[in-house]
Amino acid sequence: MDINRVLNFSSNAGRAMLQSGGETYRVEETISRICQAFNVDDVDVFATPTAVMVSVFIEGKIHSIVKRIKSRGVNLNRVHNINSLSRKISMENLSIEECEKELEKICIDDSYDTEKILVASGIASSAFTMLFGGEINAIIVSFLVGIITKLIFTSLSKSSLNEFFINSICGSVIAIFSILLLKIGIIKEIDKLIAGCIMLLVPGLALTNSIRDIIEGQLISGLTKAAEAFLVAVSIAVGTGAVIHLYLTMGGI
């Protein structure tokens, strides 16, 4: 057995889960299960939102590896598939070659088309606007504002711009469109429209995972994710608040 190959495979699986929005405890559990399936004597895993470290003890020697996490997103289907693969490895004793091929298939980009994502974003914005009690006109235009916001967010995410500024810009765009629609008389109030569209930017998964990690005892990862969610919330508030403050300063009502 090539232990270095096993280490590389298991850490790649863990990195893929972290990059796809997996909880820290689940990542550590998955990596440990994979290593134990290949009969290592002992395994220790330490995962954070920015790195995963794996150390195994076998035949009197210690082997370790570190993988950096440079980008994070949301792909819960990939998290589920990798977790299922780790259980399959434990039950069926797959070879390392078969494991690597399975992981490669799972990690192929299977995200939705841009058109579907934009339409789903528009529907989500309209649904939240309706949930917050928005009028029919606000519900309708929130669909368009949601699409525009998501399109801008996706475009900016491909650049090297910091996530803080991306969320600030998107928050500003939502506020600007809301004010313009109010001024031309399409909507009667902007709060419901802004609240509904901003939900596209709210870091719900990061906040949920942070609480879950803290409950599981992963204090470093949990607090890190909570801080990340807080900064995203602040960036949204800064972008939206700056535009609204400027509007009110200039005499808007």
C-alpha positions in Angstrom: 0.0 0.0 0.0 1.3 3.4 -1.0 0.5 5.4 2.2 1.4 8.7 0.6 -1.1 8.1 -2.2 -3.7 7.3 0.4 -2.9 10.5 2.3 -3.1 12.5 -0.9 -6.5 11.0 -1.8 -8.1 11.4 1.6 -6.9 15.0 2.0 -8.1 15.9 -1.5 -11.5 14.4 -0.6 -11.5 16.6 2.6 -10.5 19.7 0.7 -13.2 19.2 -1.9 -15.8 18.9 0.9 -14.5 22.1 2.6 -14.6 24.0 -0.7 -18.1 22.8 -1.2 -19.5 24.0 2.1 -19.1 20.9 4.2 -19.0 21.0 8.0 -15.6 20.7 9.6 -16.6 17.7 11.8 -18.0 15.9 8.7 -14.8 16.5 6.8 -12.6 15.1 9.6 -14.9 12.1 10.0 -14.8 11.4 6.3 -11.0 11.6 6.1 -10.6 9.4 9.2 -13.0 6.8 7.7 -11.0 6.7 4.4 -7.6 6.3 6.2 -9.0 3.6 8.5 -10.3 1.7 5.5 -6.7 1.3 4.3 -5.7 -0.2 7.7 -3.5 2.6 9.1 -2.6 2.2 12.8 -3.8 5.7 13.8 -5.0 8.8 12.1 -5.4 12.4 13.2 -7.2 15.1 11.2 -7.4 18.8 11.8 -9.6 20.8 9.4 -10.2 24.5 9.3 -12.0 26.7 6.7 -8.5 27.5 5.2 -6.6 24.2 5.5 -6.8 20.5 6.2 -4.0 18.6 7.9 -3.8 14.8 8.0 -1.3 12.7 10.0 -1.2 8.9 10.0 0.9 6.4 12.0 1.7 3.1 10.2 4.4 0.5 10.6 6.2 2.7 13.2 6.4 5.8 10.9 4.4 9.0 10.8 3.3 10.5 7.5 1.5 13.8 7.2 0.1 16.2 4.6 -1.3 19.7 4.5 -3.8 21.0 1.9 -4.7 24.7 1.6 -8.2 25.9 1.0 -8.1 28.9 -1.3 -11.8 29.1 -2.3 -15.1 28.2 -0.8 -18.6 27.8 -2.3 -21.7 25.8 -1.9 -22.2 22.4 -3.5 -24.0 20.2 -1.0 -24.5 17.4 -3.5 -20.7 17.0 -3.8 -20.4 16.9 0.0 -23.0 14.2 0.1 -21.3 12.2 -2.7 -17.9 12.3 -1.1 -19.3 11.3 2.3 -21.1 8.4 0.6 -17.9 7.4 -1.2 -16.0 7.2 2.1 -18.7 4.8 3.5 -18.5 2.8 0.3 -14.7 2.5 0.7 -15.1 1.2 4.2 -17.7 -1.4 3.2 -16.4 -2.6 -0.1 -12.6 -2.3 0.4 -12.0 -0.4 -2.9 -8.5 -0.1 -4.3 -6.9 3.3 -4.2 -7.1 3.5 -8.0 -10.9 3.0 -7.9 -11.2 5.6 -5.2 -9.2 8.2 -7.1 -11.4 7.6 -10.2 -14.6 7.9 -8.2 -13.4 11.2 -6.6 -12.4 12.6 -9.9 -15.9 11.9 -11.2 -17.5 13.5 -8.2 -15.4 16.6 -8.4 -16.3 17.3 -12.1 -18.1 20.7 -12.2 -21.8 19.8 -12.0 -23.2 23.2 -11.1 -26.3 24.5 -12.6 -26.3 26.6 -15.8 -26.0 30.4 -15.3 -29.5 30.9 -16.7 -31.0 28.5 -14.1 -29.1 30.1 -11.3 -30.3 33.6 -12.3 -33.9 32.5 -12.6 -33.7 30.8 -9.2 -32.2 33.9 -7.7 -35.1 36.0 -9.1 -37.7 33.6 -7.7 -36.0 33.5 -4.3 -36.0 37.3 -4.2 -39.6 37.5 -5.1 -40.5 34.8 -2.5 -38.7 36.6 0.3 -40.2 40.0 -0.7 -43.6 38.4 -0.5 -42.7 36.8 2.8 -41.8 40.2 4.2 -45.1 41.6 3.2 -44.2 43.4 0.0 -46.9 44.7 -2.4 -47.5 42.9 -5.7 -45.4 45.5 -7.6 -42.4 45.0 -5.3 -42.7 41.2 -5.6 -42.6 41.5 -9.4 -39.7 43.9 -9.7 -37.7 42.0 -7.0 -37.5 39.2 -9.5 -35.6 41.4 -11.9 -33.5 43.0 -9.2 -32.6 39.6 -7.9 -31.4 38.5 -11.3 -29.3 41.6 -11.8 -27.8 41.3 -8.3 -26.9 37.6 -8.8 -25.4 38.4 -12.3 -23.2 41.2 -10.8 -22.2 38.9 -7.9 -21.2 36.1 -10.2 -19.3 38.4 -12.5 -17.3 40.0 -9.7 -16.6 36.7 -8.0 -14.6 35.7 -11.1 -12.2 38.7 -10.5 -9.7 39.1 -7.7 -11.9 41.5 -5.8 -12.3 40.8 -2.1 -15.6 39.2 -1.0 -16.2 42.1 1.4 -16.3 44.6 -1.5 -18.3 42.3 -3.7 -21.1 42.1 -1.1 -20.9 45.8 -0.5 -21.3 46.5 -4.2 -24.2 44.1 -4.6 -25.9 45.7 -1.5 -25.4 49.1 -3.1 -26.9 47.9 -6.4 -30.0 46.6 -4.6 -30.4 49.9 -2.7 -29.9 52.0 -5.9 -32.5 50.0 -7.9 -35.0 50.2 -5.0 -34.6 54.0 -4.8 -35.0 54.4 -8.5 -38.1 52.2 -8.6 -39.5 54.2 -5.7 -38.9 57.5 -7.4 -40.6 56.5 -10.7 -43.6 55.3 -8.8 -43.4 51.5 -9.4 -43.2 50.7 -5.7 -44.5 52.6 -2.7 -41.8 51.6 -0.2 -38.3 50.3 -0.5 -37.8 48.3 2.7 -39.6 45.1 1.7 -37.8 45.1 -1.7 -34.4 45.6 -0.2 -35.0 43.0 2.5 -36.1 40.4 0.0 -33.2 40.9 -2.5 -30.6 41.1 0.3 -31.4 37.6 1.3 -29.5 36.4 -1.8 -26.3 37.7 -0.1 -26.9 36.6 3.5 -24.4 33.9 4.5 -26.9 31.4 5.8 -24.8 28.3 5.2 -21.7 29.7 6.8 -23.7 30.8 9.9 -25.4 27.4 10.2 -22.2 25.5 9.8 -20.5 27.7 12.4 -23.1 26.9 15.0 -23.0 23.2 14.1 -19.2 23.1 14.4 -19.3 24.9 17.8 -21.8 22.4 19.1 -19.6 19.6 17.8 -16.6 21.1 19.7 -14.8 22.5 16.6 -14.3 25.9 18.3 -11.7 27.3 16.0 -13.6 26.4 12.8 -16.9 27.4 14.3 -15.7 30.8 15.5 -13.8 31.4 12.2 -17.0 30.8 10.1 -19.0 32.9 12.5 -16.6 35.8 12.0 -16.7 35.3 8.3 -20.5 35.4 8.3 -20.4 38.5 10.5 -18.0 40.3 8.1 -20.3 39.4 5.1 -23.3 40.8 7.0 -21.3 44.0 7.8 -20.3 44.4 4.1 -23.9 44.1 3.0 -25.0 46.6 5.6 -22.2 49.0 4.6 -23.1 48.9 0.9 -26.8 49.2 1.4 -26.6 51.7 4.2 -24.2 54.0 2.4 -26.6 54.4 -0.6 -29.6 54.9 1.6 -27.7 57.5 3.8 -26.6 59.4 0.7 -30.2 59.4 -0.6 -31.6 60.7 2.7 -28.9 63.3 2.9 -29.8 64.6 -0.5 -33.4 65.1 0.7 -34.9 61.8 -0.3 -37.9 60.6 1.7 
